[in-house]
Amino acid sequence: MRIGVLALQGDFEAHRKAVGRAGGEARQVRTQAELDQADALIIPGGESTTMLKLLRAEGLYEKLAEFGRRKPLFGTCAGAILLAREVASPAQESLSLVDLEVERNAYGRQIDSRIVRLEPEAGSGLDGPVEAVFIRAPVIRAVGPGVRVLIRYQGDPVLVEQDRHLVATFHPELTEDARVHRIFLDKVAKAA
């Protein structure tokens, strides 16, 4: 499995290490050629409007949308915003690959960042509490019928899956727990 991590902005190196802890190997993706070599891609946190500008500047926006129609994507925080069908506060363009409505920065500003332990939903495949790091995180306000919620925080979905895609509004790469990345690696293996 060739796992790519979009390395235009955000803590892509933390994701590469998390994939390693989960038993895989990840490479940085900055170009169309590197994207073409990947079987799956992680879109890290960062700043979603900046990421959109960088994707456009590198000629990757349309390629990434097409990639996501065929191969697994895992978006965390800003990555979740980019994958959502609809984005609010303020509204912005997205790849519209996962049937979600998200509100940007809805948990507050940087000073409102937090770490919490969350109990997964029954049948999520996650055994026991998951440590979730929220940094200027979006809130998932609505999920479509094909989206499965794996973890909630304060009643809102924070880890969801739809078909081959995985979305987290928190940062699983910033903990030593590799279970969320393991879920993604399992999706990639099934999609191969």
C-alpha positions in Angstrom: 0.0 0.0 0.0 1.4 3.4 -1.0 -0.1 5.9 1.4 0.5 9.5 0.6 0.2 12.5 2.9 -0.5 15.8 1.3 2.5 17.9 2.3 1.5 21.4 1.2 0.7 22.7 4.7 -0.1 21.4 8.2 1.5 18.7 10.3 2.0 16.2 7.5 5.0 14.7 9.2 2.9 13.7 12.3 0.6 11.8 10.0 3.5 10.0 8.3 4.7 8.9 11.8 1.2 7.9 12.8 0.9 5.7 9.7 4.1 4.0 10.7 2.8 3.4 14.2 -0.3 1.8 12.6 1.9 -0.6 10.6 2.1 1.2 7.3 4.4 3.5 5.4 3.6 7.0 4.1 5.3 9.3 1.7 4.8 13.1 1.3 2.8 14.2 -1.7 3.4 17.6 -3.2 3.1 17.0 -7.0 0.7 15.4 -9.4 3.4 12.7 -10.2 3.6 11.9 -6.4 -0.2 11.8 -6.2 -0.4 9.5 -9.2 1.8 7.0 -7.4 -0.3 6.8 -4.2 -3.0 4.2 -3.4 -4.6 6.5 -0.8 -4.1 10.0 0.6 -4.3 11.7 4.0 -5.2 15.4 3.9 -3.9 16.9 7.2 -5.1 19.7 9.4 -3.9 23.3 8.7 -5.8 26.2 7.3 -8.4 25.1 4.7 -8.4 28.3 2.7 -4.6 28.3 2.4 -4.7 24.7 1.5 -7.2 25.4 -1.3 -5.0 28.2 -2.7 -1.9 25.9 -2.6 -3.8 23.0 -4.3 -4.8 25.4 -7.1 -1.3 26.9 -7.3 0.2 23.4 -7.6 -2.4 22.3 -10.2 -3.6 19.6 -7.7 -7.2 20.6 -7.0 -9.0 18.8 -9.9 -6.5 15.9 -9.7 -7.3 15.5 -6.0 -11.0 15.5 -6.6 -10.7 12.9 -9.3 -8.3 10.8 -7.1 -11.0 10.8 -4.3 -13.7 9.5 -6.7 -11.5 6.4 -7.1 -9.3 6.0 -4.1 -9.4 6.3 -0.3 -9.0 9.7 1.4 -8.6 10.5 5.1 -9.2 14.2 6.1 -8.4 15.6 9.5 -9.6 19.0 10.7 -8.9 21.2 7.6 -8.9 18.0 5.6 -12.4 17.3 6.9 -13.4 20.7 5.6 -12.0 20.1 2.2 -13.8 16.7 1.9 -17.2 18.0 3.0 -20.1 18.5 0.7 -21.0 21.9 2.3 -18.9 24.3 4.3 -20.2 27.3 6.4 -18.8 30.1 8.6 -17.8 31.3 6.1 -18.9 29.3 3.1 -16.1 28.1 0.9 -15.3 25.7 -1.9 -14.7 22.1 -1.1 -14.0 18.8 -2.9 -17.5 17.6 -2.0 -16.5 13.9 -1.7 -18.1 13.1 1.7 -21.8 13.8 2.4 -21.2 16.2 5.3 -22.1 19.8 6.3 -19.3 21.4 8.4 -19.0 24.7 10.2 -15.4 26.0 10.3 -13.7 26.8 13.6 -17.0 26.0 15.5 -15.2 24.8 18.6 -13.6 28.2 19.0 -10.3 29.8 18.4 -6.8 28.5 19.1 -7.1 29.4 22.8 -10.1 27.1 22.9 -8.1 24.0 21.8 -8.7 20.9 24.0 -7.8 17.3 24.5 -10.7 15.0 25.5 -11.2 11.2 25.8 -14.2 10.0 23.8 -16.1 6.7 23.8 -16.6 5.3 20.3 -20.0 4.3 19.0 -20.9 0.6 19.3 -19.7 -1.3 16.3 -17.1 1.4 15.3 -14.3 -1.1 15.4 -12.6 1.0 18.1 -12.2 -0.7 21.4 -12.1 1.7 24.4 -11.7 5.5 24.7 -9.9 7.5 22.0 -7.9 10.6 22.9 -9.0 13.5 20.6 -7.0 16.7 20.1 -9.2 19.6 18.9 -7.4 22.7 17.5 -9.6 25.3 15.8 -11.7 22.3 14.8 -14.8 22.3 12.5 -18.1 20.8 13.7 -20.0 18.4 11.6 -23.5 19.8 11.6 -25.2 17.2 9.4 -24.3 13.8 7.8 -25.9 12.2 4.8 -27.5 8.8 4.8 -24.4 7.0 3.6 -22.2 8.4 6.4 -21.5 6.3 9.4 -20.6 8.0 12.7 -17.8 6.3 14.7 -17.3 8.8 17.5 -19.3 11.8 18.8 -18.3 14.7 21.0 -21.0 16.8 22.8 -23.5 15.0 20.5 -21.8 16.0 17.2 -20.0 13.5 15.0 -16.2 13.9 15.1 -15.1 10.7 13.3 -17.1 9.4 10.4 -16.7 7.2 7.4 -18.4 7.0 4.0 -17.4 4.1 1.8 -13.6 4.2 1.4 -13.2 7.7 3.0 -12.5 8.6 6.6 -13.0 12.1 8.2 -11.9 13.3 11.7 -12.5 16.8 13.0 -9.8 16.2 15.6 -6.1 15.4 15.2 -5.5 11.6 15.8 -1.9 12.1 14.5 -1.0 14.1 17.6 -1.4 11.1 20.0 0.4 7.9 20.3 -2.8 5.9 19.7 -2.7 4.6 16.1 -6.1 3.0 16.0 -7.8 5.7 13.8 -5.0 5.5 11.3 -5.3 1.7 11.4 -9.0 2.0 10.4 -7.8 4.0 7.4 -5.1 1.4 6.5 -7.8 -1.3 6.6 -10.0 0.8 4.2 -7.0 1.1 1.8 -6.4 -2.6 2.0 -10.0 -3.4 1.2 -10.0 -0.9 -1.7 -6.9 -2.4 -3.3 
